[in-house]
Amino acid sequence: MHTQVSLSSISKLINGTHENPSCLLGPHPIDYRGSAATAVRSFLPEAQAAWIVDPVNGQRRAMRRIHPAGFFEAICEPMVDVTMAKGQDAREHQSRLHTIANSKYRIQMTNQSGETIEMQDPYAVPSILTDFDNYLIGEGKHYQLYERLGAQLRTVDGTPGVNFAVWAPNARSVQVVGDFNGWDGRKHVARMHPNLGIWELFIPAAKAGDRYKFRVHCSDGSWVDKSDPYGLAAELPPLTASIVSNLNTFQWSDSKWLDQRSEWNPMHEPMNVYEVHLGSWQKGPGRKHGWLDYRDLARRLAEYCHRMNFTHVELMPVSEHPYSGSWGYQTVGYFAPTSRHGSPEDFMFFVDYMHQQGIGVLIDWVPAHFPKDAHGLRRFDGSPLYEHADPRQGEHPDWGTMIFNFGRNEVRNFLVANALFWLDKYHIDGLRVDAVASMLYLDYSREDGEWIPNQYGGRENLEAIDFLREVNTAIHDKYPGVVTAAEESTAWPGVSRAVDDGGLGFTYKWNMGWMNDTLAYMQNDPIHRSHHQNALTFSLIYAFTENFMLPLSHDEVVHGKGSLISQMPGDMWQKFANLRLLYSYMWTHPGKKLLFMGGEFAQWNEWNHDDGPDWMLLDFATHRGVQQLVADLNKTVIENPALHQLDFSGEGFEWVDCMNAEASTLVYLRKGMNGTPPILVCSNFTPVVRNDYRVGVPQGGFWKEIFNSDSEAYGGSNVGNYPGRKSIGSGHHDRPDSISINLPPLATVMFRLEE
């Protein structure tokens, strides 16, 4: 018997450069001596001998070594001599031929050590991709593509293994390398789906826990090892291999939480968010870099959130990133929780435990850009695949990163599927989308000539806008109660309006204008604040144009800005009083609340991702006082519907007096639904005590003092109005009645009408 495969094709296969190894390997129908036959070929570089095995009766057919490098072939021809093929023998032979033609055989080999190994032929296994998968992929609408691409555990004809698939349409060839083949890519060259640009191979020897990469033969002839874009886990940096993982074995216990979440209305519920960098929130001795594992973090963080009355945590990016100094914002492994804190199952435990403790989990998500690391997405198959080719569109000038090509179906599908993946596999309660402003504008941080206008000559990134609308629509349709929040710093209209109403579809928008104006005001010496009253009142002009979240995030305590308390003016007492005042004003202002870790106890040092908050400061009463204030503010918001039910409606806010710039005071009402008692908020932004300060109220009765940031429990001077004030029957501030109060220095007091 002579092989019908050319020597040049065999040589390409052996060298790992064959563009379509599946046309050689596996079972192939051939014409043999004028009759139909099947040729089965395998590349087994470690084999001394090889056979085809009938799985039914165990009979073997020897394979011939066609090339000394380990290329084997067996030709299974029909029996044409009827005298040699009578009765049962002939039927058995035809049955074996049919079995081979339908890929039901196995391959057996003996290696150089004399060990006998039996395995499934990777090239005889049908694709994991169905016709419907192919249709959705072509449309860019396969929102569960993470269950097809990447490394999928799979059993074929009783044989367990891993199905590897990767999108690399411009590659010459793709090899799968890993622990299962000694990182010898010649053994497992993937086969290509020409119309999809996807390379795929089932490898029986692979299993959960194996490390792997895709070795890509680029169009320019170079080779590069790439991590799996859909990889579910990764090695601990600086190592970069992906790890085969099973995400379906964890036993979730948060069904009650998920059921309640689906009925949750994010517009009307309290939301006090604690922003956390897991790598530095708390450290543990004996661990690399002090990183705590997800399970330990879950227990510690849930207990702390309970004590502090935070309803949610927001985690700075947990997706795998090579450089810790990027804080996670330069993501490589979009589908892999960072291995710094454990395995995917450990992170599932984290979310599950938080849910069981009644704490929601939000994560930062970064679809705006990705880093240039060689093992990542940049020039994945030797071409600008995930990014734009033109640096005026494809490179970010501020961060030295690449910008996704949102107009490409496959790229948009990758990102939408990734967003849904975290909600599906990890039960995440919301995504805070980073750097949205950089996505919306083609000229973001660029000078004239450094950007390309859209098709209408404008600066709006129309493809990114469509992408944001698509991802928000998909999230809200599939996961009721899940929230999305945009870090968007411009006046782009409708960020948090429904897509059907022309908006981008986010649940919330970070109120960066409020944050900048408020911090700038608070940094003024109180003696000068009377000249800047509008910095406080301006936010209420636009407060209800979006569904705002008020952020005092990590961005406000890095890059030389100092910590929040270090930004406050005055002597030591005034610094603490100003910080308490800032928080009290924030917690009573319309909008959901977010505070970065360390701020809740007046961290002195600017945040450093290697060190984290200085918990030793809690040895001092002043810092414990601020911590208790934040806990009580959170509790006050939760327990008083007037402080959370109508955060996004003008019906929930009413000025009583915003014009007293000379005294630097503000007085306003927060109101809820269904006749819930209003909250009267009075703030004094100077260190002067204002006794017998008269405030108009909408209704006579007893106004109970429910909060005072000047309480001695928080480190204040204890000027106040305990237990409250009864109205005096005389109108003021255009209200029918009024109360006379002591307004503490650099403080906020709250009153609630008692029936």
N, C-alpha and C positions, 0 to 999 in steps of 0.2 A: 504494500500500500504506500502511495506517495501523497504527501500533504498538498493541499491546494492553496496553502498560504505562502506568500512570497517571503523570501529571506529578508527583504528590506522592511516589510511589515513586522516580522518577528524582531528584527534589530531595533526598530523604533519602540516596540513594546518593552524589550529588555532594557533599553536606555531610559524608559519612562517618558518618552516624548510622543507616543502614539496619541493622536487626537480623538480616537474613538475605539478604545480597547474592546468594547463589547462586540464589535464586528468580528473580532478574532476569538475572544474567550467565551466560554459557556457553550451551550448546544446550538448548532447551526445546521439546517437542512442543506444537503449537498446532493449533487448528481454523482453517483458512484457506479462506474461501469454500466451506465445506461439505466440505473435504477435509483429510486429515492433512498437516501441514507441520512444518517445524522453524524456529524463530527462534533466531538466534545473536546475542548481544548482548555488547558490550564497552564498558568505560569507559576511554577513551584520551585523557586531557586534553591530551597533547602532539601528538596526531595531526592532520594536515591532511586526510588521507584514509585509508581503511582498506578491506581486502578479506579475504574468506575464500579460502584457497588449498587446492586439492585436492593432497595430498601425492603422489598417484600420477602425475598428468600436469601438475601445475603450473598448471592453469587457475584463474582468479580469478573471484570473484563480489563485486561492490562492496557495501560496507556503507553504509547511509544514516546521516547525522548526524541523530539524533533531537533532540539538545539541544546548544546551542552550546558547553557546557562540555566536550563530548567524549564523549557517549553515542552509540554507533553500534549499528545493527541491520541484519541481513540476514535476510529470510524466504525460505527455500528450500522452494518449493511443488512438488508433483508436476505433471507435464505432463498436462493433461486433454484437450488437443486432439490426438487420435490422428493427425490429418493432419500435425501438427507434431512428432510423436514416433515416427517410424518407425525400425525397424531398429536399427543401431548407435548412432545419436544418442540414441534413447530409452533404450537399455540403459545408455549412459554417464551419462545424466542421472540415472536411477534409482540407478545405482551411486554417483554423487556424493552424492545425497540420503541413501543408506544410510551412506556414509562420514561425513557430517556428523552424522547422528543418533547414530552410535556414537563421536563425539568424535575422529575421525581427521584432522580438518582442522587447519590452522594459520592464524594471523592475520598479515597483512602491513599495515604502515602506513608512511606517510611523515610525518616530523616537521616542525617549523617550519623546520628547517635544510635541508629537502629530502632528508634521508637516509632510505633505505628500510630498514626493520627487519622481520624475520620472526620469529615466536615461537609457542610453544605457548600455547594459551588456558588460563590457570590454572584456570578454572572448568569446564573440560571433562575434567579429570584425575580419575580415581577415587581414593577415599580410600586412604591407606596402611594404614588400620585394617581388619583382617579381622573376620569375625564372631567368630572365636575370641579375637582381641584384645579385642573389645567385651565378650565374656563375662568374660574375666579381669579387665578393668578394673572391670566392675560388681561382681565379687567382691572386689576389692582385692587380687588375687593375681598381678598381672602383674609378675613380678620382673625382666623385661627391658624395662620400660616406657621406659627410656632409649634404646631402639632404635625407638621409635614417636613419642614426644613430643619437643618441642624442635625443633632444626634438623637434619633428616636429608637428607644428600646422596642424590639419587635420579635415575634416568634413566627417562623415560616416552616410549615410542615413539621411542627414539633421541635424545631431547632431554634433556640434563642440566639439573639445577636443584636446588632445595632444597625439601623438604616441611617446612612450619612447622606445629606443632600445640601448643596450650596449653590447660590446664584453667582455665576461668574461667566457671563455670556461671551466675553472677549478673550478668555483663556484658551491657550492651545491644548492644554490638558490639566486635569486636577487629580492629584493623588491624595489619598487619605493615609496619614501617618500617625502612629501612636504606639502605646504600650503593647498592643495586640499584634503588631508586625515588626517590632524592633525598630520602629521609625524608618523602615525601608519602604519608600513609596512605590517602588516597582511592583510590590506584591498586591497593591490595591489601588489600581488606577480607575477612577470613577468613569461611568458612562454618561453621555450627555443627552439631554432632551433638547434637540436642536431648536424647536420653536419657543422654548422657555428660557434657554440659557442656563438651565439647572443641571448640575452634575450630581450623580447619585450612585450609591453602592451599598448593598447590604453585606455586612461583615460578620459572619457567625462567631468569630473568635473574640469579638469585642463585647464588653460588658460594662455595667455601671461601675464607676470609679476609675475607669481607664482615662488616661490623658491622651489628647489627640490634637491635631491641627490639619488644615488643608494646605497641601504643598501645591502652589499654583505655578504653572508654566505660562508665563506672560507672553503677550503678543510680540514683545521685543526680544524674546528668547531667554530672558532672565527667569530665575526661580525665586519664589518667596514663600515662606511659611506664614500662614495667616491663622489667627484665632477664628473660631466659628462665630459669625455675626449673630447666629441664633443659639449660641452656646448657653447652657443652663447653669453652668458653674465654671470656675476658673481657678488656676493655681494661685497661690499667695504671691503677690508681687514681691520682687521684680520678675518672677517667672510668669510665663504668659500663655501656657497651654490651656485649652478648654478641657473640661472634664465631663464625661458621660454621666448623666444624672437621671434619676427617676423621681418625678414630682408627684406621683400618684399613690405613694404609700403612706403619707402622713394622715393621721386620723384627726380631722378637724372637730372642734367642739364649740364652734361659735355660731351655730345655726340660729339661735335665739337673737343674737346680735344682728345677723344679716337680715332676718325677717323684720326686725324693728327698723333697721336702716332703710329698707325698701319703702317703709311708710313715713320716713323722716322727711320733714320739710326744711331744707337748709336755709330758707328765707326767715323762718320764724323761731328757730331754736337757738339757744345760747351756744357760742363757739369761742372757747378760750384756748388758743393754740400755743403749745410750747415747742419752739423750734430747737432741734437737737442735732448736733454732730456726734454720731455714735462713737467715733474714734477718740474723742476727747472729753465727752461729757463727764465720765468718771474713768479712772484707770484702775487696773488690777495688778498686783505684784506677781512676778513670775511669768508673765505673758509677754510675748513679743510686742515691743513698743507700748506695753501696758494695755493693749486692746482687750476689752472684755468680750466674751462670746455673746451671741444673740440671746441665749437663754438667761444668762446672768443679767444682761441688760434689761430684759423683759421684766424680771421680778423687781429689780431696783427702780426702773423707770415707772412702772405701774404704781408702785407704792408711793413714789414721790409725787406723781400726778394726782393721786388721790389726796394726799396731804395738802397739795397746793391747789386743788380744785380745778385743774386743767381738764378740759373735756377731750382734747386731741393732742397728739404729738405730730409734729411735722419733721420728718427726717431729711436732712441734707442728703444728696444723692447716695443711694445704697447700691446702685449698679456698679459693676466692676470698673475700676479706673487704675491705670498704672502708677500715677503720681499722686501720692497722698496730699501734697501741697496744693493740688487743684480742688481739694475738699469734695471731690466726686463730680465736679462740674465738667471735667474732660473725660467723658465716658467712652470706654471701648466695648465692654461687655453689656450691651443694653438689656439682655435677658438674664443676666447672672447677678444675684446679690453678692456683694463683695465678700471674698473668702477671708478678709481680715477678722471677721467675727464668727466664722463658722460656715456650715454647709447650708444649702437651700432649705433643707428640712429644719435646721436651726432657726432660720429666718421665719419659716412658717410658724414655728413654735412662738416666736416673738409676737407676730401679729395675732395669733390665736389667743395667747395669754392676755394681751392687751384688751382684746375684745371681751374676753371673759370677765375682765376687771372693769368693763364699761368705758374703755378709752379707745377713741378712734385713732387710726393711723393714716396719715398723709405722707406722701413722699415727693421730693423734688424730682422733676422729670426734665430732661435736657434735649429737646429735639432741634434746638437752634444751631448746634455746631458739634463737631467731634474732633479729637486731636489727630496729630500727624504720625503717631507711633507706627512703626513699620509693621507690627503684627495686627494692626487695626483695620478700619474701613477704607482708609485713604488708598486710592489707586489699587483697589482690591484685586482686580484681575489684570493689573498693568495699565488700566485705563481709568480715567475719572468716572467711576461707576456710581458711587453714592453722592459724590460732590459734583458741582459744576466744573467744567473744564477751564473756563475763563476765570482767572483770579479776581476779576472785578465782581464776579458773582459767587465764586467758590471759596474764597479765603477771607477769614475775618481779621481785619487789621488790628483790632484791640487785643485779641486773645491768641493770635498765632494759630488758629484752628481752621478747620474746613467747614463749609456751609453746605448743608444737604440740598440736593436738587429736588425741590418739592414738586416740580412738574413731571417727574418721572414716575410712572405707575408703580414700579417695583419699590422705589424708595419710599413713596408715600404709604404703600402697603406695609412695608417694614415698620414704619413708625406708628401707624394706627394700630397694627397688630401688637406692637410692643406696649402701647398704652393699655390696651385691653388685657394683655397678658398679666400685668401686675394685679389687675382687678379680678381676673379669673383664677389664676394659680395661687395668688398670695392674699386674696381677699382685702386688698388695699381699699381704703375708704375715700381716697381722693388724690388728685395730682396737682401739685403747684408747678406750673409750667414756667421755666426759667427763660429770661431774656426775650420775652415776646416782642418787645419793641424792636429788637435787632432783626426779627423775622419780618415785621410788617413793612419796613422801609428799605428799599434798594440802596438808598444813599446813607444808610445808618453808619455814622462815624467815618464817612468818606468825603473827600473833597471833589470838586468838579473834575470830571474826566476820569474819576476812579470808580464809576458805577455805570451800569447800563440801564436805561429807562425801560419801562414795560412797553407793551405793544401799542399803548395809547400815548406814549411819551411821558408818562407820569412816574412818580417815585414809589408808588405802592407795589409791594410784592404780591401780585395777584395769585400766584401759585401757592405761596405760603398762607394767604388768607383762605383760599379754598381748603387747604390742608387743615388749618385750625378749625374751620367749620365742620369738616368731615370728622375729625377726631372727637370733637365735643358732641356732635350729634350721635355718633356711635356709642360713646360712653353713657350719655343720658338715656338713650333708647334701651341699652342692654342692662344697665345697672342703675335703677332708680335709687336715689338717695346718695349716690356717689357724687362728690363735688370736684370741680376744677377751678383753679385760681390762677390768674394771669399776673405775672410780674411785668407790668406794662406802665411805662413812665411818661407817656405822651398823652395828648388829648384825643387820641383815636376814638371815634364815637362808637358806642354799642359793644364794647368789649364783653360786657356781661349781659347783653341782651340776646334773646333767642335768635337762632339762625333764621327761623321763619320770619322774624321781624327785621332782618337785615343785619343782625349782630354777629359776633364771633362765637357766641354760644357758651362762654364761660359762666360758671356759677358766680364767681367773685372776681373782682379786680383789686389788686393791691393799690392802696391809696398813697402813692408816692408823693403827690403834692402835699397832702396833709402832713406826711412824715417830715418832709423837708421844711415846710413852713413852721411846724411846731417846734422842731429841734432848733431852728434858727432863732425863733422867739425865745425859747427857754435859755439859750446861750447868752442872751442879752442880760446885762446887769439889771436887776429889778428897777433901778432908778430910771432906766431908759425905756422900760417896757411900755410906758404910756404912749410912746411915739410909734409903737408897732402893733397896736391892738388889732388892726386888720389882718395881721398874719394868723391870728386865731379865728377871727370871724369869717374870713374868706372861704374856708372849707365848707361852710354851710350853704354857700351859694350854689355849689355843685354836688353836695353830699348825696343827693338822691338821683343823680343822673346815671349812676352805676351802682351795682351791688358791691360796696366797698368792704375790703378788709384792711384794718389799720395795722401796718407792720412796723415793729421795731426789731428788725432782723439782724442777722450776722453782718450784713453789709454796712451797718451803722457803727460797728465797733471794730473795724479793721482798717488797714492801709493808712495808719497814722491818725485816724479820727479819734482814737482813744475810746475808753469805755463810756457808757452813758453817764455815769456819775462824774467822771472826770470832765465831761463836757458841761456840767452844771456850774454856774458862777457862785461866787461868795465864799465865805469861810466854811469850815467843816460842817457846822450845823446847817447852814443854808444849802450846801450841796445836797445833803440828805433830804432836807425839806423840799427842795426843788425837784428832786427825783420822785419823791412821793407824790408831789403835785402833778408832775408830768404823767405818771401812771394813772392817777385818779381822774385827770382830765381825759386821758385816752379811753379809760374803761367806761366813762359816761358819755362819750361822743358816739354818735351813730356809726355802726359798722362792727364787724366781727374783729376779734383781737388776736394778735400774734406777738409773742415776745421771745427773743433769743435767750438761750441758756446763759446763766451767769448774771443776766440783767435783773433777775428776780431777787437777788440778794446783794445788789450793788457791787458787782465785780469791779475792782479798781483797775486791773490791767486790761489793755486791749486784748481781744481774743487771739490766741495762738493755737493752731490745730495740733501742735505737738503736746501742749500742756493742758489746755482746757481751763475751766473755771477754778478759782482758788477757793475750795470748800472750807479751808481753814478760817476764812473770814467770818464764818458763822460762829466762831468763838466770841465775837464781839456783838454786843447788844444792838448797836446801830444797824449792823447788817442783818441780824435776825429780825429787827423791826421792819425793814424793807421787805424781807421774805414773807413775814406775816401779813403785811399790807397787801401784797400781791395775792396771797391765798384768800384773804378776805374780800378783795375786789372781785376775784373770780367767783367766789361764793355769792356775793351780792348780785352780780349779774345773773347767775343761774337762778337765784331764788326770787328775783323781781322781773316779771314779764315786761314791765315798762322799759327795762334796760336791754331787751333783746328781741322782742316780738316784731317791732316795726323799725328795725335798723335801716331798711331801704325805702322807707316811705316818709314823706314829709308829715304825715299824720302822727308820727312817733316823736316829733321834736317841735318844741316851741320856745322861741326866745322870750325871756322875761326882761332881761336887760343886758344888751351887748354894747351899749354906748358909753359906759363909764370908763373911758380910757384913762382919765386922770387918776382914778383909783386902781386901775388895772384889775378890774373884777369882771366876772362873767356870771350870769344867772340864767338858767334855762330849765325847761321841763322835759322829761322823757316820759312817753306815754305808751301804753300797751293796748291790747284789744279787749273787747267785751267788758268794758268798765273796770279793768284792773286799775288799782290805785296808781296815780302818777308819782314820779320821783322828781323832787326839786333839787337841783344841783347848783351849789354856790361855790365859786372858786375865787381865791384872792392870790394874785400873782406878785404881791409885794410882801416884804417881811413886817409890815405894819398891821397890828391887830385892829380890826374895825368893830368896835363895840356898838351895840344898838343899831346894827345895820338893818335897815328896813327893806323887806323884800315882798313884792306883790305875789299873791297866791290866787289860784282860780276858784278856790272854795274854802269856806270857813271850816274850822275844826282843829283837831290836834295833829300837828305835823311832827312825827317822831323822827329824831335824829338816828339814822340807821348806819351812818358811816362818817368818820372824821379822820382825815389823813394826818391831823395834828395830834392824834391820841398818843398818850405816853406809851401805850403798848407798841407803837411803831417808832418810838424815839422822838415824838413831838413834844410840844410845850403844854399840851392838854388844855388848850383853850377850846371851849365848845359849848354845847347847848343841851347836854344830857338832862332828862331823857327826851326833850324835844321842846317845841314851842306851840302854844295855842294862839290861833289867829286873834287879832285885836279889834276886828270889826270895822276896820278903816281901810279903804281902797288905796292901792299904790301900783305903780307900773301898769296902769290901765287894767288892773285886776280888781275884782270886787272886794277883796280882803287882803290882808297882809300879815306878816309875822316880823318880829324884831329879833335879830340873832346876833350872836358874837361870831364874827368871821375871823377865823384863826390866820396867823401869818403863813404865807406860802403854803396854802392848804386848800383842800376841797372838803366840803361837808354836804351830805345828802340827807334829805328829809322825805318821808313817805306819809301821805295822808292816811290817818287811821280813822276808820268809820266810827 
